[in-house]
Amino acid sequence: MPSEPLTSDPHDRFFKETFGRAENAVPFLRGVLPSTVAGAIDWSTLKREEATLLDETLARRASDLLFTVEWGGCPACLYCLFEHQSTSDPKMPLRLLRYMVRIWDRWEQEHPRESRLPLIIPVVLFQGRGGWKAPPDLRGMVRVPDGAGGDWDAFVPVFRYPVVDVADPATQERFAELRLRHILELLRSVTVEKDAARLEAAFAALTALLSFQGDNLAYIRTALSYLFRASGDIDIPVFREHILKLENTRLKEEAMSIAEMLRKEGREVGREEGREEGREEGREEGLLAARQDGVLEALELRFGHLPVDISSSVRSVRDAARLRDLHRAAIQAASLEEFRKSL
């Protein structure tokens, strides 16, 4: 069984364990990149890089993955950014550019004799509703006078990033013949489906994943934990009810075990953070207060003293999933003004 609690960052654990594996990363990237690019890459050389090419800021983003591969005998970098936000980020091109420059800075430090930089291909996996609306490149963020000619774009860094939207039917069609379709279906069901349909679709995807994962129940364990925690509004009785409908014996046994562990861990978290043992209302209030404190603490550590309106707005949020999104925004925002747009 896992040594760390199932309640600890199930989102990051699931994304890293899924797309950090070459058997998933290679077909995913091959399906996303232009065929001429994908065909030129020697995928057998794909290697996942840890924090060695990342600075401290990037290293803290546990859900980002960086791979290196060889392209025509030369090293190249594929920087894969997997976002967990439910809305598209209008400043994504600028954020990606910042990450790319940091990676190049670290590369230059470690390869002082190299005169050329590795290629970086950023990829965004979008798990949300309403479709991705952010500009596809940096030019979409740059303001120019009306009627300006086309020569101005020569002064803007040129790069585009592919977006894989798990809710887009075209995504399922693109990976229809691969195990990735079940992983993407799990991601889609958690974000897009509602109520009973969410669990029905998610468990169907998990059952299909078992046929590929074989005896790797550790991965199924991570996926089950992700399903429960990412959904936010699923209670354990409903979770157990769906488990009992499963025909796959191994998945049913593992899911029942997970449900029991989640129940125990949730009870312990409730005691510690709710501050009032045995009282459901106090436990829920304590959990909400702890989430609010987490958002405000992250903002204070990054930007110092907070304006009253921001503190009040955060304290007024009563939805756990919303507070989770705000906590990510507090970590990722470049300024208080940018964070204020998330409120």
C-alpha positions as CSV (number, residue, x, y, z in Angstrom):
1,M,0.0,0.0,0.0
2,P,1.2,3.6,-0.5
3,S,3.3,5.0,2.3
4,E,1.9,8.5,2.0
5,P,-1.8,9.4,2.7
6,L,-4.1,9.2,-0.3
7,T,-5.3,12.7,0.5
8,S,-1.9,14.3,-0.3
9,D,-1.9,16.0,-3.7
10,P,-3.8,13.2,-5.6
11,H,-4.0,15.5,-8.6
12,D,-0.3,15.9,-9.0
13,R,0.4,12.3,-8.2
14,F,-2.1,11.1,-10.9
15,F,-0.7,13.4,-13.6
16,K,2.9,12.6,-12.8
17,E,2.4,8.9,-12.6
18,T,0.4,8.9,-15.8
19,F,2.2,11.2,-18.1
20,G,5.6,10.7,-16.5
21,R,5.7,7.2,-17.9
22,A,7.3,6.8,-21.3
23,E,4.6,4.4,-22.4
24,N,2.0,7.2,-22.0
25,A,4.2,10.2,-22.7
26,V,5.5,9.0,-26.1
27,P,2.1,8.2,-27.8
28,F,0.6,11.4,-26.2
29,L,3.3,13.6,-27.7
30,R,3.3,11.8,-31.0
31,G,-0.4,12.4,-31.2
32,V,-0.1,16.1,-30.3
33,L,2.9,17.2,-32.4
34,P,2.9,17.8,-36.2
35,S,3.6,14.5,-38.0
36,T,6.8,15.9,-39.6
37,V,8.2,16.8,-36.1
38,A,7.0,13.6,-34.4
39,G,8.5,11.5,-37.2
40,A,11.9,13.2,-36.9
41,I,12.3,12.5,-33.1
42,D,14.0,9.4,-31.9
43,W,11.4,8.5,-29.3
44,S,13.6,5.7,-27.9
45,T,15.8,8.3,-26.4
46,L,13.0,10.0,-24.4
47,K,14.1,10.7,-20.9
48,R,12.2,12.4,-18.1
49,E,14.3,15.1,-16.5
50,E,13.9,16.0,-12.8
51,A,14.7,19.4,-11.3
52,T,18.2,19.5,-12.8
53,L,17.0,21.7,-15.7
54,L,14.6,23.7,-13.7
55,D,15.1,26.6,-11.3
56,E,13.5,26.6,-7.9
57,T,10.3,28.2,-9.1
58,L,9.7,25.5,-11.7
59,A,10.8,22.7,-9.4
60,R,7.9,23.6,-7.0
61,R,5.4,23.0,-9.8
62,A,5.1,19.3,-9.1
63,S,2.7,18.6,-12.0
64,D,4.9,19.9,-14.8
65,L,7.0,17.4,-16.7
66,L,10.1,18.0,-18.7
67,F,11.5,15.4,-21.2
68,T,14.6,15.4,-23.3
69,V,14.8,13.5,-26.6
70,E,17.3,13.4,-29.5
71,W,16.3,15.0,-32.8
72,G,18.6,14.4,-35.7
73,G,21.4,13.5,-33.2
74,C,21.0,16.7,-31.3
75,P,19.4,17.1,-27.8
76,A,16.0,18.7,-27.7
77,C,13.6,19.5,-24.9
78,L,9.9,18.9,-24.7
79,Y,8.4,20.9,-21.9
80,C,5.0,19.6,-21.1
81,L,2.7,21.7,-18.9
82,F,-0.3,20.0,-17.5
83,E,-2.7,22.5,-16.1
84,H,-5.3,21.6,-13.4
85,Q,-7.3,24.7,-13.7
86,S,-10.9,24.6,-14.8
87,T,-10.7,27.8,-16.9
88,S,-8.3,28.8,-19.7
89,D,-5.5,31.2,-18.7
90,P,-5.5,34.3,-21.0
91,K,-1.8,34.9,-20.0
92,M,-0.6,31.3,-20.8
93,P,1.7,32.4,-23.7
94,L,3.6,34.8,-21.4
95,R,3.8,32.1,-18.6
96,L,5.1,29.6,-21.0
97,L,7.7,32.0,-22.3
98,R,8.9,32.6,-18.7
99,Y,9.3,28.9,-18.2
100,M,11.1,28.4,-21.5
101,V,13.6,31.2,-20.7
102,R,14.3,29.7,-17.3
103,I,14.9,26.3,-18.8
104,W,17.3,27.9,-21.3
105,D,19.1,29.8,-18.6
106,R,19.7,26.6,-16.7
107,W,20.8,24.8,-19.9
108,E,23.3,27.6,-20.6
109,Q,24.7,27.3,-17.1
110,E,25.2,23.6,-17.4
111,H,26.5,23.7,-21.0
112,P,28.7,26.8,-21.1
113,R,30.5,25.7,-24.3
114,E,27.3,25.2,-26.3
115,S,26.5,28.0,-28.6
116,R,23.0,26.9,-29.5
117,L,20.0,26.2,-27.4
118,P,17.8,23.1,-27.3
119,L,14.3,23.3,-28.8
120,I,11.5,23.5,-26.3
121,I,7.9,22.5,-27.3
122,P,5.4,23.5,-24.7
123,V,2.1,21.5,-24.6
124,V,-0.9,22.4,-22.5
125,L,-3.4,19.7,-21.3
126,F,-6.7,21.5,-20.6
127,Q,-9.1,19.9,-18.2
128,G,-12.1,22.2,-18.0
129,R,-15.4,23.3,-19.4
130,G,-16.2,25.8,-22.1
131,G,-13.2,25.2,-24.3
132,W,-9.7,26.8,-24.3
133,K,-10.0,30.5,-25.2
134,A,-6.5,31.9,-24.4
135,P,-4.4,33.2,-27.3
136,P,-2.5,30.4,-29.1
137,D,0.7,32.5,-29.2
138,L,2.3,35.6,-27.7
139,R,1.1,37.8,-30.6
140,G,-2.4,37.5,-29.3
141,M,-1.3,39.2,-26.0
142,V,0.5,42.2,-27.6
143,R,-1.4,45.4,-28.1
144,V,-0.8,47.3,-31.4
145,P,-2.4,50.4,-32.9
146,D,-5.4,49.8,-35.1
147,G,-4.5,49.7,-38.7
148,A,-0.9,48.8,-38.0
149,G,0.9,46.9,-40.7
150,G,2.1,43.3,-40.4
151,D,5.7,44.2,-39.8
152,W,5.2,44.7,-36.0
153,D,5.0,41.0,-35.4
154,A,8.7,40.7,-36.3
155,F,9.4,42.1,-32.8
156,V,7.4,39.5,-30.9
157,P,8.9,36.2,-29.8
158,V,7.4,33.5,-32.1
159,F,6.2,30.2,-30.7
160,R,2.9,28.4,-30.5
161,Y,1.7,25.8,-28.1
162,P,-0.7,22.9,-28.8
163,V,-3.7,22.6,-26.5
164,V,-5.2,19.2,-25.8
165,D,-8.7,19.7,-24.5
166,V,-9.9,16.5,-22.8
167,A,-13.6,17.5,-23.3
168,D,-13.1,17.9,-27.1
169,P,-14.5,14.9,-29.0
170,A,-11.6,15.3,-31.4
171,T,-9.2,14.5,-28.6
172,Q,-10.9,11.1,-28.1
173,E,-10.8,10.4,-31.8
174,R,-7.1,11.3,-32.0
175,F,-6.2,8.7,-29.4
176,A,-9.0,6.2,-30.2
177,E,-6.6,3.3,-30.8
178,L,-4.4,3.8,-27.7
179,R,-4.7,3.3,-24.0
180,L,-4.5,7.0,-23.6
181,R,-8.2,7.3,-24.6
182,H,-9.1,5.7,-21.2
183,I,-6.8,8.1,-19.3
184,L,-8.3,11.1,-21.2
185,E,-11.8,9.8,-20.6
186,L,-11.1,9.6,-16.9
187,L,-9.9,13.2,-16.9
188,R,-12.9,14.3,-19.0
189,S,-15.4,12.5,-16.8
190,V,-14.1,14.1,-13.6
191,T,-14.3,17.6,-15.0
192,V,-17.2,17.6,-17.5
193,E,-19.7,15.0,-16.3
194,K,-22.0,15.7,-13.4
195,D,-23.4,13.6,-10.5
196,A,-24.0,9.9,-11.2
197,A,-22.8,10.2,-14.8
198,R,-19.4,11.2,-13.6
199,L,-18.8,8.0,-11.6
200,E,-20.3,5.8,-14.3
201,A,-17.9,7.2,-16.9
202,A,-14.9,7.3,-14.6
203,F,-15.3,3.7,-13.4
204,A,-15.8,2.5,-17.0
205,A,-12.5,4.2,-17.9
206,L,-10.7,2.7,-14.9
207,T,-12.0,-0.8,-15.7
208,A,-10.6,-0.4,-19.3
209,L,-7.3,0.9,-17.8
210,L,-6.9,-2.4,-15.8
211,S,-6.6,-4.3,-19.1
212,F,-3.5,-2.3,-19.9
213,Q,-2.1,-1.9,-16.4
214,G,-2.2,-5.6,-15.5
215,D,-1.2,-6.1,-11.9
216,N,-0.1,-2.6,-11.4
217,L,-2.7,-1.8,-8.8
218,A,-0.5,0.9,-7.3
219,Y,-1.4,3.0,-10.4
220,I,-5.1,2.1,-10.1
221,R,-4.9,3.1,-6.5
222,T,-3.6,6.6,-7.5
223,A,-6.3,6.9,-10.1
224,L,-9.1,6.0,-7.7
225,S,-7.8,8.5,-5.1
226,Y,-7.6,11.2,-7.9
227,L,-11.2,10.4,-9.0
228,F,-12.5,10.8,-5.4
229,R,-10.6,13.9,-4.5
230,A,-10.8,15.7,-7.8
231,S,-14.6,15.3,-8.1
232,G,-15.0,17.3,-4.9
233,D,-18.7,16.6,-4.3
234,I,-18.6,12.8,-4.3
235,D,-19.4,11.3,-0.9
236,I,-18.1,7.9,0.3
237,P,-21.5,6.2,0.4
238,V,-22.1,7.0,-3.3
239,F,-18.6,6.0,-4.1
240,R,-19.1,2.7,-2.4
241,E,-22.4,2.2,-4.2
242,H,-20.7,2.4,-7.6
243,I,-17.9,0.2,-6.4
244,L,-20.4,-2.6,-5.7
245,K,-21.6,-2.5,-9.3
246,L,-18.2,-3.3,-10.7
247,E,-17.7,-6.7,-12.3
248,N,-14.0,-6.6,-12.3
249,T,-13.1,-8.3,-9.0
250,R,-9.6,-6.9,-8.7
251,L,-10.8,-3.3,-9.3
252,K,-13.7,-3.8,-6.9
253,E,-11.4,-5.1,-4.1
254,E,-8.9,-2.3,-4.6
255,A,-11.7,0.4,-4.8
256,M,-13.3,-0.9,-1.6
257,S,-9.9,-0.7,0.1
258,I,-9.4,2.8,-1.2
259,A,-12.9,3.9,0.0
260,E,-12.1,2.7,3.5
261,M,-8.7,4.4,3.6
262,L,-10.3,7.6,2.3
263,R,-12.9,7.4,5.0
264,K,-10.3,7.0,7.7
265,E,-8.0,9.7,6.4
266,G,-10.9,12.1,5.9
267,R,-11.9,11.6,9.5
268,E,-8.4,12.3,10.7
269,V,-8.1,15.4,8.6
270,G,-11.5,16.5,9.9
271,R,-10.4,16.1,13.5
272,E,-7.2,18.0,13.1
273,E,-8.4,20.8,10.9
274,G,-12.0,21.0,12.0
275,R,-11.0,21.6,15.6
276,E,-14.2,20.2,17.0
277,E,-14.0,16.4,17.2
278,G,-17.1,14.5,16.4
279,R,-19.1,17.5,15.1
280,E,-19.7,17.5,11.3
281,E,-20.4,21.3,11.1
282,G,-17.3,22.2,13.0
283,R,-15.2,19.8,10.9
284,E,-16.5,21.4,7.7
285,E,-16.0,24.9,9.0
286,G,-12.5,24.0,10.1
287,L,-11.6,22.6,6.7
288,L,-12.9,25.7,4.9
289,A,-11.0,28.0,7.2
290,A,-7.8,25.9,6.7
291,R,-8.2,26.2,2.9
292,Q,-8.8,30.0,3.2
293,D,-5.7,30.3,5.4
294,G,-3.7,28.4,2.8
295,V,-4.7,30.9,0.0
296,L,-3.9,33.9,2.1
297,E,-0.6,32.5,3.4
298,A,0.6,31.8,-0.1
299,L,-0.3,35.4,-1.2
300,E,1.4,36.9,1.9
301,L,4.6,34.9,1.3
302,R,4.8,36.0,-2.3
303,F,3.5,39.6,-2.1
304,G,3.6,40.7,1.5
305,H,0.8,42.6,3.3
306,L,-2.6,42.0,1.6
307,P,-5.3,44.6,0.8
308,V,-8.4,44.3,2.8
309,D,-10.6,43.6,-0.2
310,I,-8.5,40.5,-1.2
311,S,-8.6,39.1,2.3
312,S,-12.3,39.7,2.6
313,S,-13.0,38.2,-0.8
314,V,-11.0,35.0,0.0
315,R,-12.7,34.6,3.4
316,S,-16.1,34.9,1.7
317,V,-15.5,31.9,-0.5
318,R,-17.3,28.8,0.9
319,D,-16.7,26.3,-1.8
320,A,-13.9,23.9,-1.3
321,A,-13.2,23.3,-5.0
322,R,-13.2,27.1,-5.6
323,L,-10.7,27.6,-2.8
324,R,-8.5,24.9,-4.3
325,D,-8.4,26.8,-7.6
326,L,-7.7,30.0,-5.7
327,H,-4.8,28.4,-3.9
328,R,-3.2,27.4,-7.3
329,A,-3.9,30.9,-8.6
330,A,-2.1,32.4,-5.5
331,I,1.0,30.3,-6.3
332,Q,1.0,30.9,-10.0
333,A,-0.1,34.6,-10.3
334,A,2.6,37.1,-11.3
335,S,1.0,39.9,-9.2
336,L,-1.8,40.6,-6.8
337,E,-3.7,42.3,-9.7
338,E,-3.5,39.0,-11.7
339,F,-4.8,37.1,-8.7
340,R,-7.6,39.6,-8.1
341,K,-9.0,38.6,-11.6
342,S,-9.4,35.0,-10.2
343,L,-11.8,36.2,-7.5
